[in-house]
Amino acid sequence: NPHLYTVLKGWGFRYKLLPDGRRQIVNYVMPGDLVGLQGSLMGEMQHSIEALTPMLLCVFERGELMSLYRAHPDLAYDVTWLASREESMLDENLLSVGRRSATERLAYLLAFLVTRARSAGLTGGAAEELPITQSHVADTLGLSLVHTNRTARKLAARGLLRWRDRACAVLDVDGLMRHARWERPAEGVRPFL
């Protein structure tokens, strides 16, 4: 794909497939995220992206990235900031999958998504809706769908979440954060390209 994209509206996710069709969701994309940078530097993206909701994207020519770096160093810094932030998120996700229990993983993922969605202006209110299914969660956390369902029921019994049709309502994000033993790191001023 010859383009880079800034997400202006909507939700999506980045994923990779194994040859047998098993999917690993590696991260979620929200407004302000830059998509396609990997393809600019490596020739092609090593993952795919799927929309969870209708999305609006701003399109940039991938071939113009080096011109942007030369002519607008402040924007080049913003691109670097976004890439560094993505790396930091992936580090935390890998820690979660590798070392947290199943309930801690799910609590972390939902708290992480709510805090990201809040900063992108996507949620608010008493029950914050995430447009994900238990299948998305299973493919993000490396759990079976049955294990994901059991794990979700444990957190629902504690009053932390409620599953709806094709969505998850987060009822207590602070409780999820405590359960996951996770505090969102300070992000500073987020650039928007």
BELLIN-V224267 format. One record per pair of residues at least 24 apart in sequence whose C-alpha atoms are under 7 Angstrom apart, sorted by the first residue. I is the first residue (numbers start at 1). J is the second residue. D is the distance in whole Angstrom. If there is no record, write none. Layout:
<<I:J:D> <I:J:D>>
This chain:
<<2:61:6> <2:62:5> <3:36:7> <3:59:6> <3:60:5> <3:61:5> <3:62:5> <4:35:6> <4:36:5> <4:37:6> <4:59:6> <4:60:5> <4:61:6> <4:62:5> <5:34:6> <5:35:5> <5:36:6> <5:57:6> <5:58:5> <5:59:5> <5:60:6> <6:32:6> <6:33:6> <6:34:5> <6:35:6> <6:57:6> <6:58:5> <6:59:7> <6:193:7> <7:31:5> <7:32:5> <7:33:6> <7:34:7> <7:56:6> <7:57:5> <7:58:6> <8:32:6> <8:56:5> <8:57:5> <8:58:7> <9:55:5> <9:56:5> <10:53:6> <10:54:6> <10:55:4> <10:56:7> <11:51:6> <11:52:5> <11:53:5> <11:55:7> <12:49:7> <12:50:5> <12:51:4> <12:52:5> <12:53:7> <13:49:6> <13:50:6> <13:51:7> <14:47:6> <14:48:6> <14:49:4> <14:50:7> <15:47:6> <15:48:5> <15:49:6> <16:47:5> <16:48:6> <23:139:6> <24:139:5> <24:140:6> <25:139:6> <25:140:5> <26:140:6> <30:120:7> <31:120:6> <32:192:5> <52:131:7> <78:191:6> <97:141:6> <102:151:7> <103:151:6> <104:179:6> <104:180:4> <105:141:7> <105:180:7> <107:176:5> <107:177:7> <107:179:6> <107:180:5> <108:176:7> <108:177:6> <108:180:5> <108:182:7> <111:173:5> <111:176:6> <111:177:6> <126:171:7> <127:169:5> <127:170:5> <127:171:5> <128:169:5> <128:170:5> <128:171:7> <129:167:6> <129:168:6> <129:169:4> <129:170:6> <130:167:6> <130:168:5> <130:169:6> <131:166:6> <131:167:5> <131:168:7> <132:166:6> <132:167:5> <132:168:6> <133:166:5> <133:167:6> <133:168:7>>
